[in-house]
Amino acid sequence: MPLSIGEVSQATGLSVHALRFFEREGLLLRDIPRTLGGQRAYERADVDWLLLCNRLRDSGMPIATVKRFADLVREGPGNEPDRLALLREHERQVEARIDDLRACLAVIHDKVVVYEHHVKTGTATGLWSPPTVSRPL
C-alpha cells in the first residue's frame, strides 16, 4: 500500500520539505512514482532507506557522501567493495569523533567530581570566580 509524503514524514521524522530536498538531490534509491492525482506514492523500502539516511546524516556523514552511497546502491550489484569502503571510512570518522567526545567527557567528569566535593564540604565559594577588575588610578 503506497504511503503519502505526510505518512513518510511522520515515519521518518523528516519534514515534507526535507523529503522533497532528498528527492531533488538524488538521495533516494528510485524515482518516487505519483498517483493519478499527482501525489507521491512511497513504499516501505523508501522509508527504510530514509531512516538509514537519517542515521548517516545524524552521525555526521555529509550529503555528498550520502549521495555517493545512494548512487552506488542504485548502480546495483558489483560495487559492494566500494560501498564497504565508504562505510568503513565513515565508521572510522565516527569512532574518532566518539574518542574526542570521550576525552571531553573525562575532563567534564573530573570537574563534576571537584565541584561535588567542594559543594558537599562547603568550600565551593570562589571556585573559578571571575577575576576582579582593577581600576586605573
SESEVO-878163 format. One record per residue (C-alpha): x, y, z; residue number from 0. Coordinates in nm, 4 decimals, decimal comma. Layout:
<atoms>
<atom X="X" Y="Y" Z="Z" nr="NUM"/>
...
</atoms>
This chain:
<atoms>
<atom X="0,0000" Y="0,0000" Z="0,0000" nr="0"/>
<atom X="0,1563" Y="0,3321" Z="-0,1037" nr="1"/>
<atom X="0,2428" Y="0,5889" Z="0,1626" nr="2"/>
<atom X="0,1808" Y="0,9614" Z="0,1277" nr="3"/>
<atom X="0,4531" Y="1,2173" Z="0,1814" nr="4"/>
<atom X="0,2866" Y="1,3090" Z="0,5118" nr="5"/>
<atom X="0,2963" Y="0,9480" Z="0,6309" nr="6"/>
<atom X="0,6617" Y="0,9188" Z="0,5313" nr="7"/>
<atom X="0,7367" Y="1,2453" Z="0,7088" nr="8"/>
<atom X="0,5763" Y="1,1112" Z="1,0239" nr="9"/>
<atom X="0,7534" Y="0,7723" Z="0,9950" nr="10"/>
<atom X="1,0988" Y="0,9207" Z="0,9388" nr="11"/>
<atom X="1,0875" Y="1,2438" Z="1,1358" nr="12"/>
<atom X="1,1858" Y="1,4330" Z="0,8206" nr="13"/>
<atom X="0,9811" Y="1,7328" Z="0,7211" nr="14"/>
<atom X="0,7950" Y="1,7318" Z="0,3913" nr="15"/>
<atom X="1,0415" Y="1,9986" Z="0,2789" nr="16"/>
<atom X="1,3360" Y="1,7705" Z="0,3696" nr="17"/>
<atom X="1,1789" Y="1,4779" Z="0,1823" nr="18"/>
<atom X="1,1465" Y="1,6919" Z="-0,1300" nr="19"/>
<atom X="1,5075" Y="1,8042" Z="-0,0837" nr="20"/>
<atom X="1,6248" Y="1,4418" Z="-0,0583" nr="21"/>
<atom X="1,4374" Y="1,3649" Z="-0,3783" nr="22"/>
<atom X="1,5774" Y="1,6688" Z="-0,5652" nr="23"/>
<atom X="1,9323" Y="1,5884" Z="-0,4532" nr="24"/>
<atom X="1,9119" Y="1,2290" Z="-0,5750" nr="25"/>
<atom X="1,9411" Y="1,0749" Z="-0,2293" nr="26"/>
<atom X="1,6571" Y="0,8276" Z="-0,2799" nr="27"/>
<atom X="1,7135" Y="0,4905" Z="-0,4419" nr="28"/>
<atom X="1,4404" Y="0,5340" Z="-0,7004" nr="29"/>
<atom X="1,2205" Y="0,7946" Z="-0,8589" nr="30"/>
<atom X="0,9118" Y="0,8212" Z="-0,6423" nr="31"/>
<atom X="0,6052" Y="0,7490" Z="-0,8544" nr="32"/>
<atom X="0,2967" Y="0,9654" Z="-0,8421" nr="33"/>
<atom X="-0,0663" Y="0,8755" Z="-0,8029" nr="34"/>
<atom X="-0,3181" Y="0,9761" Z="-1,0671" nr="35"/>
<atom X="-0,3785" Y="1,2840" Z="-0,8525" nr="36"/>
<atom X="-0,0085" Y="1,3764" Z="-0,8652" nr="37"/>
<atom X="0,0728" Y="1,2778" Z="-0,5056" nr="38"/>
<atom X="0,3998" Y="1,0998" Z="-0,4269" nr="39"/>
<atom X="0,3495" Y="0,7286" Z="-0,3548" nr="40"/>
<atom X="0,6263" Y="0,5932" Z="-0,1303" nr="41"/>
<atom X="0,6829" Y="0,2304" Z="-0,0334" nr="42"/>
<atom X="0,8074" Y="0,0850" Z="0,2956" nr="43"/>
<atom X="1,1505" Y="0,0303" Z="0,1378" nr="44"/>
<atom X="1,1730" Y="0,4070" Z="0,0783" nr="45"/>
<atom X="1,1028" Y="0,4681" Z="0,4466" nr="46"/>
<atom X="1,3697" Y="0,2152" Z="0,5476" nr="47"/>
<atom X="1,6216" Y="0,3855" Z="0,3186" nr="48"/>
<atom X="1,5330" Y="0,7286" Z="0,4573" nr="49"/>
<atom X="1,5758" Y="0,6015" Z="0,8138" nr="50"/>
<atom X="1,9258" Y="0,4823" Z="0,7190" nr="51"/>
<atom X="1,9982" Y="0,8198" Z="0,5571" nr="52"/>
<atom X="1,8864" Y="0,9901" Z="0,8794" nr="53"/>
<atom X="2,1333" Y="0,7821" Z="1,0803" nr="54"/>
<atom X="2,4133" Y="0,8521" Z="0,8352" nr="55"/>
<atom X="2,3396" Y="1,2260" Z="0,8481" nr="56"/>
<atom X="2,2972" Y="1,2248" Z="1,2282" nr="57"/>
<atom X="2,6380" Y="1,0600" Z="1,2537" nr="58"/>
<atom X="2,7951" Y="1,3391" Z="1,0512" nr="59"/>
<atom X="2,8030" Y="1,1971" Z="0,7001" nr="60"/>
<atom X="2,7968" Y="1,4839" Z="0,4503" nr="61"/>
<atom X="2,5115" Y="1,4991" Z="0,1992" nr="62"/>
<atom X="2,7610" Y="1,4464" Z="-0,0840" nr="63"/>
<atom X="2,8749" Y="1,1183" Z="0,0725" nr="64"/>
<atom X="2,5168" Y="1,0025" Z="0,1303" nr="65"/>
<atom X="2,4548" Y="1,0809" Z="-0,2360" nr="66"/>
<atom X="2,7629" Y="0,8815" Z="-0,3397" nr="67"/>
<atom X="2,6404" Y="0,5871" Z="-0,1314" nr="68"/>
<atom X="2,2916" Y="0,6138" Z="-0,2863" nr="69"/>
<atom X="2,4487" Y="0,6267" Z="-0,6341" nr="70"/>
<atom X="2,6430" Y="0,3088" Z="-0,5609" nr="71"/>
<atom X="2,3355" Y="0,1278" Z="-0,4293" nr="72"/>
<atom X="2,1321" Y="0,2383" Z="-0,7325" nr="73"/>
<atom X="2,4019" Y="0,1029" Z="-0,9653" nr="74"/>
<atom X="2,3211" Y="-0,2425" Z="-0,8321" nr="75"/>
<atom X="2,5365" Y="-0,5460" Z="-0,7617" nr="76"/>
<atom X="2,9074" Y="-0,5434" Z="-0,8326" nr="77"/>
<atom X="3,0229" Y="-0,2383" Z="-0,6378" nr="78"/>
<atom X="2,9832" Y="-0,3746" Z="-0,2853" nr="79"/>
<atom X="3,3576" Y="-0,3247" Z="-0,2116" nr="80"/>
<atom X="3,3129" Y="0,0468" Z="-0,2907" nr="81"/>
<atom X="3,0103" Y="0,0686" Z="-0,0629" nr="82"/>
<atom X="3,2014" Y="-0,1101" Z="0,2105" nr="83"/>
<atom X="3,4979" Y="0,1257" Z="0,1738" nr="84"/>
<atom X="3,2689" Y="0,4281" Z="0,2002" nr="85"/>
<atom X="3,1006" Y="0,2883" Z="0,5120" nr="86"/>
<atom X="3,4326" Y="0,1880" Z="0,6712" nr="87"/>
<atom X="3,5702" Y="0,5382" Z="0,6218" nr="88"/>
<atom X="3,2605" Y="0,6891" Z="0,7786" nr="89"/>
<atom X="3,2804" Y="0,4402" Z="1,0639" nr="90"/>
<atom X="3,6420" Y="0,5458" Z="1,1243" nr="91"/>
<atom X="3,5387" Y="0,9123" Z="1,1322" nr="92"/>
<atom X="3,2536" Y="0,8449" Z="1,3747" nr="93"/>
<atom X="3,4824" Y="0,6430" Z="1,6020" nr="94"/>
<atom X="3,7328" Y="0,9317" Z="1,6027" nr="95"/>
<atom X="3,4544" Y="1,1743" Z="1,6988" nr="96"/>
<atom X="3,3454" Y="0,9387" Z="1,9771" nr="97"/>
<atom X="3,7049" Y="0,9227" Z="2,1056" nr="98"/>
<atom X="3,7189" Y="1,3047" Z="2,1069" nr="99"/>
<atom X="3,3870" Y="1,3214" Z="2,2916" nr="100"/>
<atom X="3,5090" Y="1,0657" Z="2,5466" nr="101"/>
<atom X="3,8154" Y="1,2824" Z="2,6124" nr="102"/>
<atom X="3,5862" Y="1,5843" Z="2,6592" nr="103"/>
<atom X="3,3617" Y="1,3827" Z="2,8868" nr="104"/>
<atom X="3,6589" Y="1,2792" Z="3,1038" nr="105"/>
<atom X="3,7546" Y="1,6447" Z="3,1596" nr="106"/>
<atom X="3,3947" Y="1,7379" Z="3,2392" nr="107"/>
<atom X="3,3597" Y="1,4420" Z="3,4753" nr="108"/>
<atom X="3,6755" Y="1,5464" Z="3,6607" nr="109"/>
<atom X="3,5266" Y="1,8948" Z="3,7089" nr="110"/>
<atom X="3,1979" Y="1,7437" Z="3,8304" nr="111"/>
<atom X="3,3883" Y="1,5414" Z="4,0917" nr="112"/>
<atom X="3,5782" Y="1,8513" Z="4,2090" nr="113"/>
<atom X="3,2623" Y="2,0605" Z="4,2324" nr="114"/>
<atom X="3,0672" Y="1,7823" Z="4,4061" nr="115"/>
<atom X="3,3416" Y="1,7608" Z="4,6690" nr="116"/>
<atom X="3,3524" Y="2,1357" Z="4,7253" nr="117"/>
<atom X="2,9741" Y="2,1728" Z="4,7352" nr="118"/>
<atom X="2,9477" Y="1,8835" Z="4,9817" nr="119"/>
<atom X="3,2215" Y="2,0220" Z="5,2086" nr="120"/>
<atom X="3,1058" Y="2,3833" Z="5,1822" nr="121"/>
<atom X="3,4258" Y="2,5016" Z="5,0160" nr="122"/>
<atom X="3,2847" Y="2,5843" Z="4,6717" nr="123"/>
<atom X="3,2813" Y="2,9619" Z="4,7178" nr="124"/>
<atom X="3,5271" Y="3,1202" Z="4,4802" nr="125"/>
<atom X="3,5840" Y="2,8187" Z="4,2569" nr="126"/>
<atom X="3,6741" Y="2,9672" Z="3,9210" nr="127"/>
<atom X="3,5252" Y="3,3039" Z="4,0052" nr="128"/>
<atom X="3,5903" Y="3,5762" Z="3,7517" nr="129"/>
<atom X="3,8877" Y="3,7906" Z="3,8482" nr="130"/>
<atom X="3,8164" Y="4,1300" Z="3,9936" nr="131"/>
<atom X="3,8795" Y="4,4149" Z="3,7570" nr="132"/>
<atom X="4,1258" Y="4,6686" Z="3,8859" nr="133"/>
<atom X="4,0544" Y="5,0289" Z="3,8082" nr="134"/>
<atom X="4,3226" Y="5,2562" Z="3,6720" nr="135"/>
<atom X="4,4416" Y="5,5241" Z="3,9148" nr="136"/>
</atoms>
